[in-house]
Amino acid sequence: MTETIKPVKDCKEGVGRVKMIINGEWADAGGKWLPVENPAHRGTDAGQVPRGGAAEVDRAVAAAAVAFTSWKKSPVSECGK
């Protein structure tokens, strides 16, 4: 993953558009975005997140199912890393 979330210098400044991560890769849901309100400053945007649909859910569930087969064999001390 090469994209990063831009650092926020002022709490009223939003983070812009933040993509979702599916299978370790950035994904944007085909250009559909949802605004996220800044809870510390009602009425101001904190940024935007992708509005994922059925295709993104299917991709994420498929990736999780594949990852789970090896993850479930991991020692408990390694699972949260």
DSSP file (Angstrom, degrees, kcal/mol; ACC not computed):
  #  RESIDUE AA STRUCTURE BP1 BP2  ACC     N-H-->O    O-->H-N    N-H-->O    O-->H-N    TCO  KAPPA ALPHA  PHI   PSI    X-CA   Y-CA   Z-CA
    1    1 A M              0   0    0      0, 0.0    24,-0.1     0, 0.0    20,-0.0   0.000 360.0 360.0 360.0 123.1    0.0    0.0    0.0
    2    2 A T        +     0   0    0      2,-0.0     2,-0.1    24,-0.0     0, 0.0   0.656 360.0  89.8-105.7 -18.3    1.6    3.2   -1.1
    3    3 A E        -     0   0    0      1,-0.0     2,-0.3     0, 0.0    23,-0.0  -0.472  55.2-169.5 -77.5 151.0   -1.2    5.8   -0.3
    4    4 A T        -     0   0    0     -2,-0.1     2,-0.4     3,-0.0    -2,-0.0  -0.946  29.0-104.7-134.6 159.3   -1.3    7.4    3.1
    5    5 A I        -     0   0    0     -2,-0.3    11,-0.1     1,-0.1    13,-0.1  -0.704  45.3-112.8 -81.3 132.0   -3.8    9.5    5.0
    6    6 A K        -     0   0    0      9,-0.5     2,-0.1    -2,-0.4    -1,-0.1  -0.396  33.9-107.7 -67.6 141.0   -2.7   13.1    5.0
    7    7 A P        -     0   0    0      0, 0.0     2,-0.6     0, 0.0    -1,-0.1  -0.403  27.9-131.0 -68.2 144.3   -1.8   14.4    8.4
    8    8 A V        -     0   0    0      1,-0.1     3,-0.1    -2,-0.1     7,-0.1  -0.864  23.5-179.5-100.4 122.5   -4.2   16.9   10.0
    9    9 A K  S    S+     0   0    0     -2,-0.6     2,-0.4     1,-0.2    -1,-0.1   0.737  75.0  36.3 -90.6 -25.9   -2.6   20.1   11.3
   10   10 A D  S >  S-     0   0    0      4,-0.1     3,-2.2     1,-0.1    -1,-0.2  -0.991  77.7-132.5-130.2 134.8   -5.8   21.7   12.6
   11   11 A C  T 3  S+     0   0    0     -2,-0.4    29,-0.1     1,-0.3    30,-0.1   0.671 108.9  56.8 -65.1 -14.1   -8.7   19.7   14.1
   12   12 A K  T 3  S+     0   0    0      2,-0.1     2,-0.4    28,-0.1    -1,-0.3   0.561  89.1  92.4 -88.6  -9.2  -11.2   21.6   11.8
   13   13 A E  S <  S-     0   0    0     -3,-2.2     2,-0.1     1,-0.1    -3,-0.0  -0.701  74.6-135.3 -85.7 133.1   -9.3   20.5    8.7
   14   14 A G        -     0   0    0     -2,-0.4    33,-0.3     1,-0.1    32,-0.1  -0.282  11.8-124.6 -81.6 171.7  -10.6   17.3    7.2
   15   15 A V        -     0   0    0     31,-3.4    -9,-0.5     1,-0.3    32,-0.2   0.423  44.4-136.0 -95.4  -0.3   -8.5   14.3    6.0
   16   16 A G        -     0   0    0     30,-0.2    32,-2.5    29,-0.1     2,-0.5  -0.503  58.8 -11.4  80.8-151.7  -10.0   14.4    2.4
   17   17 A R  B     -a   48   0A   0     30,-0.2     2,-0.6    -2,-0.2    32,-0.2  -0.760  63.0-165.9 -90.7 126.0  -11.0   11.2    0.7
   18   18 A V        -     0   0    0     30,-2.8    -2,-0.1    -2,-0.5   -13,-0.1  -0.949  12.2-143.1-114.3 118.2   -9.9    8.0    2.5
   19   19 A K        -     0   0    0     -2,-0.6     9,-0.2    30,-0.2     2,-0.2  -0.325  17.4-114.7 -75.8 161.3  -10.1    4.8    0.5
   20   20 A M  E     -C   27   0B   0      7,-2.0     7,-3.0    -2,-0.0     2,-0.5  -0.535  24.1-125.8 -87.8 162.5  -11.1    1.4    1.9
   21   21 A I  E     +C   26   0B   0      5,-0.2     2,-0.5    -2,-0.2     5,-0.2  -0.955  27.5 177.7-113.9 122.5   -8.6   -1.4    2.1
   22   22 A I  E >  S-C   25   0B   0      3,-2.8     3,-1.4    -2,-0.5    38,-0.1  -0.990  74.3 -12.8-125.1 122.4   -9.7   -4.8    0.5
   23   23 A N  T 3  S-     0   0    0     -2,-0.5    -1,-0.1     1,-0.3     3,-0.1   0.850 129.3 -54.3  57.6  37.5   -7.2   -7.7    0.5
   24   24 A G  T 3  S+     0   0    0      1,-0.2     2,-0.4    -3,-0.0    -1,-0.3   0.578 118.8 103.9  77.3   9.5   -4.4   -5.3    1.5
   25   25 A E  E <  S-C   22   0B   0     -3,-1.4    -3,-2.8   -24,-0.1    -1,-0.2  -0.945  76.4-107.3-126.3 146.8   -5.0   -2.9   -1.4
   26   26 A W  E     -C   21   0B   0     -2,-0.4     2,-0.3    -5,-0.2    -5,-0.2  -0.484  39.3-177.9 -69.9 137.6   -6.6    0.5   -1.6
   27   27 A A  E     -C   20   0B   0     -7,-3.0    -7,-2.0    -2,-0.2    29,-0.0  -0.981  20.5-164.9-137.2 147.8  -10.1    0.5   -3.2
   28   28 A D    >   -     0   0    0     -2,-0.3     3,-0.7    -9,-0.2     4,-0.3   0.401  37.6-119.4-119.3   3.6  -12.5    3.4   -3.9
   29   29 A A  G >   -     0   0    0      1,-0.2     3,-0.9     2,-0.1    22,-0.2   0.812  68.6 -62.8  65.3  33.2  -15.9    1.8   -4.6
   30   30 A G  G 3  S-     0   0    0      1,-0.2    -1,-0.2    20,-0.0     3,-0.1   0.766  96.5 -55.8  69.6  26.1  -16.3    3.1   -8.1
   31   31 A G  G <  S+     0   0    0     -3,-0.7     2,-0.5     1,-0.3    -1,-0.2   0.565  97.7 131.1  86.0   8.5  -16.3    6.8   -7.3
   32   32 A K    <   -     0   0    0     -3,-0.9    19,-2.8    -4,-0.3     2,-0.3  -0.853  34.8-175.9 -96.6 127.6  -19.2    6.9   -4.8
   33   33 A W  E     -B   50   0A   0     -2,-0.5   -16,-0.0    17,-0.3    -4,-0.0  -0.908  19.5-152.9-127.5 150.3  -18.4    8.7   -1.6
   34   34 A L  E     -B   49   0A   0     15,-3.0    15,-2.4    -2,-0.3     2,-0.2  -0.975  24.1-124.2-118.4 133.6  -20.1    9.4    1.8
   35   35 A P  E     -B   48   0A   0      0, 0.0     2,-0.5     0, 0.0    13,-0.2  -0.491  17.9-150.1 -74.2 148.0  -19.3   12.5    3.9
   36   36 A V  E     -B   47   0A   0     11,-2.6    10,-3.8    -2,-0.2    11,-1.1  -0.983  14.0-135.0-119.3 122.8  -18.1   12.0    7.5
   37   37 A E  E     -B   45   0A   0     -2,-0.5     8,-0.2     8,-0.3     5,-0.1  -0.543  19.1-117.4 -79.3 141.0  -19.0   14.7    9.9
   38   38 A N    >   -     0   0    0      6,-3.2     3,-0.9     3,-0.4     6,-0.4  -0.673  21.3-156.6 -74.8 113.4  -16.3   15.9   12.4
   39   39 A P  T 3  S+     0   0    0      0, 0.0     3,-0.4     0, 0.0    -1,-0.2   0.751  91.3  54.7 -68.0 -21.8  -17.8   15.0   15.8
   40   40 A A  T 3  S+     0   0    0      1,-0.3     2,-0.2   -29,-0.1   -28,-0.1   0.705 119.1  32.3 -81.9 -19.5  -15.7   17.7   17.5
   41   41 A H  S X  S-     0   0    0     -3,-0.9     3,-1.8     3,-0.2    -3,-0.4  -0.670  88.2-146.5-139.3  79.0  -17.0   20.5   15.2
   42   42 A R  T 3  S+     0   0    0     -3,-0.4     3,-0.1     1,-0.3    -5,-0.0  -0.123  83.0  29.1 -49.8 136.4  -20.6   19.7   14.2
   43   43 A G  T 3  S+     0   0    0      1,-0.3     2,-0.4    -5,-0.1    -1,-0.3   0.370  99.8 100.6  93.0  -4.7  -21.4   20.8   10.7
   44   44 A T  S <  S-     0   0    0     -3,-1.8    -6,-3.2    -6,-0.4    -1,-0.3  -0.892  74.0-115.2-114.1 147.9  -17.9   20.5    9.4
   45   45 A D  E     - B   0  37A   0     -2,-0.4    -8,-0.3    -8,-0.2     3,-0.1  -0.595  16.8-169.0 -81.3 136.1  -16.6   17.6    7.3
   46   46 A A  E     -     0   0A   0    -10,-3.8   -31,-3.4     1,-0.4     2,-0.3   0.650  64.8 -78.3 -88.8 -20.8  -13.9   15.3    8.7
   47   47 A G  E     - B   0  36A   0    -11,-1.1   -11,-2.6   -33,-0.3    -1,-0.4  -0.980  50.2 -77.0 155.1-162.4  -13.5   13.8    5.2
   48   48 A Q  E     -aB  17  35A   0    -32,-2.5   -30,-2.8    -2,-0.3   -15,-0.0  -0.988  28.8-162.3-136.3 146.1  -15.1   11.3    2.9
   49   49 A V  E     - B   0  34A   0    -15,-2.4   -15,-3.0    -2,-0.3   -30,-0.2  -0.908  34.9 -92.6-123.3 153.9  -15.2    7.5    2.8
   50   50 A P  E     - B   0  33A   0      0, 0.0     2,-1.2     0, 0.0   -17,-0.3  -0.343  27.9-132.2 -65.3 144.1  -16.1    5.2   -0.1
   51   51 A R        -     0   0    0    -19,-2.8   -19,-0.2   -23,-0.3   -18,-0.0  -0.769  32.1-156.5 -95.8  89.7  -19.7    4.0   -0.3
   52   52 A G        -     0   0    0     -2,-1.2     2,-0.2     1,-0.1   -22,-0.0  -0.319  11.2-169.2 -68.7 148.4  -19.0    0.3   -0.9
   53   53 A G     >  -     0   0    0     -2,-0.0     4,-2.2     0, 0.0     3,-0.2  -0.405  46.1 -64.5-120.4-161.8  -21.6   -1.8   -2.5
   54   54 A A  H  > S+     0   0    0      1,-0.2     4,-2.7     2,-0.2     5,-0.2   0.855 129.2  55.7 -59.7 -37.7  -22.3   -5.5   -3.1
   55   55 A A  H  > S+     0   0    0      2,-0.2     4,-2.2     1,-0.2    -1,-0.2   0.912 109.8  45.3 -64.1 -42.2  -19.1   -5.9   -5.3
   56   56 A E  H  > S+     0   0    0      2,-0.2     4,-2.6    -3,-0.2    -2,-0.2   0.889 112.9  50.9 -68.5 -39.1  -16.9   -4.5   -2.6
   57   57 A V  H  X S+     0   0    0     -4,-2.2     4,-2.8     2,-0.2     5,-0.2   0.936 110.6  49.2 -62.2 -46.0  -18.5   -6.7    0.1
   58   58 A D  H  X S+     0   0    0     -4,-2.7     4,-2.3     1,-0.2    -2,-0.2   0.916 112.5  47.6 -60.2 -44.0  -18.1   -9.7   -2.1
   59   59 A R  H  X S+     0   0    0     -4,-2.2     4,-2.3     2,-0.2    -1,-0.2   0.917 114.1  47.0 -62.6 -43.4  -14.4   -8.9   -2.7
   60   60 A A  H  X S+     0   0    0     -4,-2.6     4,-2.4     2,-0.2    -2,-0.2   0.903 112.9  47.8 -67.0 -41.9  -13.8   -8.3    1.0
   61   61 A V  H  X S+     0   0    0     -4,-2.8     4,-2.3     2,-0.2    -1,-0.2   0.909 112.5  49.4 -66.5 -41.6  -15.6  -11.5    2.2
   62   62 A A  H  X S+     0   0    0     -4,-2.3     4,-1.9    -5,-0.2    -2,-0.2   0.919 112.8  47.1 -63.0 -43.6  -13.7  -13.6   -0.4
   63   63 A A  H  X S+     0   0    0     -4,-2.3     4,-2.5     1,-0.2    -2,-0.2   0.898 112.2  50.2 -65.1 -40.3  -10.4  -12.1    0.7
   64   64 A A  H  X S+     0   0    0     -4,-2.4     4,-2.4     2,-0.2    -2,-0.2   0.891 108.2  52.9 -65.6 -39.1  -11.2  -12.6    4.4
   65   65 A A  H  X S+     0   0    0     -4,-2.3     4,-1.0     2,-0.2    -1,-0.2   0.909 111.8  45.4 -63.3 -41.9  -12.2  -16.3    3.7
   66   66 A V  H >X S+     0   0    0     -4,-1.9     4,-0.6     1,-0.2     3,-0.5   0.929 115.0  47.4 -66.1 -45.4   -8.8  -17.0    2.0
   67   67 A A  H >X S+     0   0    0     -4,-2.5     4,-2.4     1,-0.2     3,-0.7   0.846 103.8  62.8 -65.3 -33.9   -6.9  -15.2    4.8
   68   68 A F  H 3X S+     0   0    0     -4,-2.4     4,-2.7     1,-0.2    -1,-0.2   0.830  89.9  67.3 -63.5 -32.5   -8.7  -16.9    7.6
   69   69 A T  H << S+     0   0    0     -4,-1.0    -1,-0.2    -3,-0.5    -2,-0.2   0.874 114.6  28.1 -59.9 -37.3   -7.5  -20.4    6.5
   70   70 A S  H X< S+     0   0    0     -3,-0.7     3,-1.1    -4,-0.6     4,-0.3   0.828 117.8  58.3 -89.7 -34.8   -3.9  -19.5    7.5
   71   71 A W  H >< S+     0   0    0     -4,-2.4     3,-2.0     1,-0.3    -2,-0.2   0.882  97.9  60.6 -62.3 -38.4   -4.7  -16.9   10.2
   72   72 A K  T 3< S+     0   0    0     -4,-2.7    -1,-0.3     1,-0.3    -2,-0.1   0.697 101.2  55.3 -65.8 -17.0   -6.8  -19.5   12.2
   73   73 A K  T <  S+     0   0    0     -3,-1.1    -1,-0.3    -5,-0.2    -2,-0.2   0.498  86.9 106.8 -89.5  -5.7   -3.6  -21.6   12.6
   74   74 A S  S <  S-     0   0    0     -3,-2.0     5,-0.1    -4,-0.3    -3,-0.0  -0.431  81.1-102.7 -74.9 146.3   -1.6  -18.7   14.1
   75   75 A P    >>  -     0   0    0      0, 0.0     3,-2.0     0, 0.0     4,-1.0  -0.366  32.0-114.4 -63.6 149.5   -0.8  -18.7   17.8
   76   76 A V  H >> S+     0   0    0      1,-0.3     3,-0.6     2,-0.2     4,-0.6   0.856 115.9  61.0 -54.8 -37.8   -3.0  -16.4   19.8
   77   77 A S  H 34 S+     0   0    0      1,-0.2    -1,-0.3     2,-0.1     3,-0.1   0.711 109.1  43.2 -64.5 -18.9    0.0  -14.1   20.6
   78   78 A E  H X4 S+     0   0    0     -3,-2.0     3,-1.4     1,-0.1    -1,-0.2   0.616  91.7  83.6 -99.3 -15.9    0.4  -13.5   16.9
   79   79 A C  H << S+     0   0    0     -4,-1.0    -2,-0.1    -3,-0.6    -1,-0.1   0.807  89.7  49.4 -63.8 -33.4   -3.2  -12.9   15.9
   80   80 A G  T 3<        0   0    0     -4,-0.6    -1,-0.3     1,-0.2    -2,-0.1   0.442 360.0 360.0 -87.1   1.0   -3.4   -9.2   16.9
   81   81 A K    <         0   0    0     -3,-1.4    -1,-0.2     0, 0.0    -2,-0.1   0.460 360.0 360.0 -88.0 360.0   -0.3   -8.2   15.1
